[in-house]
Amino acid sequence: MNSYFSDPVLLIISTALGFLKYIMIFRLLFEVTRVNFYNPLCQAVVKITNPILAPLTMLPLRFGRFDLSIILLILLIIAIEILFPYFFQNIDYNLSHILIFSLGLLLKTILNIFFWMIIIGAVASWFFMYHNHPLFSLINELCEPLYQPVRSILPPMSGIDFSPIILLLLIQLAEMLLVRPIFGLINFI
C-alpha cells in the first residue's frame, strides 16, 4: 500500500484504537472507584464496553476491585496501537519491550487522565451552574478517592481546598518516579 492510501487508513485505525483504549480505561476507573452507574456518561461507557467485555467475564480474573481482564485488554489495545504502523514492514519485535512499553503507556495515560480531571474539576468548582452536570459529578466521583487521603492530612484552611494542587504535584512525582523507570527497563532487557 502506498503512503497516499496508507496514511488515511493509519489515521482512522489509530483513532479507533485510541478511542477504544480511553473507553476501556474509563470503564476500569469506574469499576475501581465504584462511581454511580446511573450517571448517563457511565451508562454510555458500559453500553459501549459490555459487548467487548462480555466474553471475558467467563475468565475468573477479578481481584477485589480490579478486573484483570480489562487491564489485559487495555494492554493488548495499547500494544496493537504501538505496533500497527509497523505491521507491513519487516521489523523484528521484542515482545517483552512491547509489554513493558504498553504498561508504561497505560500508567502514563491513567495519570494524565487524573491530572486533567483534577484541573477540570477545580475550574468547574468555581462555577455553581456546573455542579449538577453529569460530567462534573462523574469527575468528582472519580477524583474523590484521591482527595480524601490528602484532605485528611491537611488542616482546614477556611474554605480553601489545596488538595487538587497537592494531587497534581503527586501525579507529576508519580510520573517521574514510576513511569520513567518503567520506560527505562526497556534498555535493560
Buried (B, 14 or more C-beta within 10 A) or exposed (E): EEEEEEEEEBEEBBEEBBEBBBBBBBBBBBBBBEBEEEBEBBEEBBEBBEEBBEEBEEEEBEEEEEBEBBBEBBBBBBBBBBEBEEEEEEEEEEEEBBBBBBBBBBBBBBBEBBBEBBEBBBEBBEEEEBEEEBBBBBBBBBBEEBBEEBBEEEEEEEEEBEBBEBBBEBBEEBBEEEBEEBBEBBEEE
